[in-house]
Amino acid sequence: MDKFIIDGGRRLFGEVRLQSAKNSVLPLFAASVLTESKVTILDTPEISDALCMAQILRELGADVSFHGSNVVIDSANADSHEISSTLTKELRSSVFMLGSLLTRFHRARIAYPGGCDIGLRPIDLHLNALKRLGVDIIERDGYILCECKELRGAEILLDFPSVGATENILLAAVKAEGTTVLQGAAKEPEIVDLQNFLNQMGAKVQGAGTDVIVIEGVKKLGGVTFRPMKDRIEAGTFLIAAAICGGEIEMNGIKSENIGLLLHKLRENGCKIHIKNDKIRLESHGRLRCNRRIETMPFPGFPTDLQAQTTALNCTAEGGALVVENLFETRFKYVPELQKMGADIEVKGRHAFVRGVPRLHGATLVAGDLRGGAALVLAALGAEGVSEVLDLSHVDRGYSDLQKKLSNLGAKVKRVRI
Ligand code: UD1
């Protein structure tokens, strides 16, 4: 298991080359089995979640090959509708396979999905929606067994705008008989990416990015070559890193409205942000001010995937901050690690109260989940002295080349195998 050794206190300068969005790429892998033609996903990030999705597709019988950063998926020979628990335990996105396997084979058998331990993460919304499309579902021995004679378009109302459920419904409804009208859909930009991908395959989906999505079932889907959107969470993570460390960084390819609330919060902290087309530049000088309140919400609200990193920022800003986590029940598990560095944070249920201290000091930290782990890396970059961040396997699930990208900006980070 690898660890980072970080010598904190360096300012960050330069340009970050952003990866394609993890949360866009993973559903696209699932969507690739909707067709027997070849699918190419360009500029796929080298993250372990993507490699795991590739492994799932191979287990189904698909041929998946990497050509540099481009991935070619040929699922003409895929003949299995089953995914073992060894793979589904690795990542939550395995649940997307339900929708696409049902479209392809009218059956699916998958073990309950895993992923980061940040809350209960039920999949009732996914399963209820699939039932509306005509699927019979049995849950037995940790497996979900789904079967249908045919998928039929339906009106579906989501109780809560779940990203994964919205994407699963798209995957199950693209070739259903008739039209599906999904109300209460999640509005995340990655869902727009999935819509564009499906439409380039010949699907008829419209409305992604709003809370009503209409999917007109089509008979056939063809191949596609697609470049996913850039990763807004990776972008946010680097912007927060530079805000914490001080310095000046810039990045290309991100629509500022996709991280609108983060940019607003960073300005509140005292950072200068310059936006020109899809270029974002951040300048951070001197001690920052705390955000009074940060509350995570579905898009376009403040992303839960940037909650931990923002908490790390507030630890050394002036004043106090209240961070409210509305999406996941236990997403403050990284807090005791920040406390080891001298952070003053009190957690009560879904609320964290942060009182800014002048600086954090280096410590040995354990990364327990993906974004919490990223927050520890950022805190260590800004801290006085040397820190070790242990167990990078979670961080590797979502960030490609993190050590190299941070080093290019002037950070002192070493990756060591232990
Ligand atoms: C996706 C993202 C993840 C992000 C999250 C919220 C991917 C691969 N992952 O996860 O990075 O943190 O959106 O923006 O895109 N819920 C239910 N029942 C369900 C489904 C969800 O109660 O059937 C609840 C969840 O427990 C959670 C909330 O809805 O409280 C949001 O979850 P959801 O939007 O589904 O997140 P994911 O799709 O798992």
Boltz pocket constraint, residues with backbone or C-beta under 6 A from the ligand:
constraints:
  - pocket:
      binder: B
      contacts: [[A, 22], [A, 23], [A, 26], [A, 92], [A, 93], [A, 119], [A, 120], [A, 121], [A, 122], [A, 123], [A, 124], [A, 125], [A, 126], [A, 127], [A, 160], [A, 161], [A, 162], [A, 163], [A, 164], [A, 165], [A, 186], [A, 298], [A, 304], [A, 305], [A, 326], [A, 327], [A, 328], [A, 329]]
      max_distance: 6.0
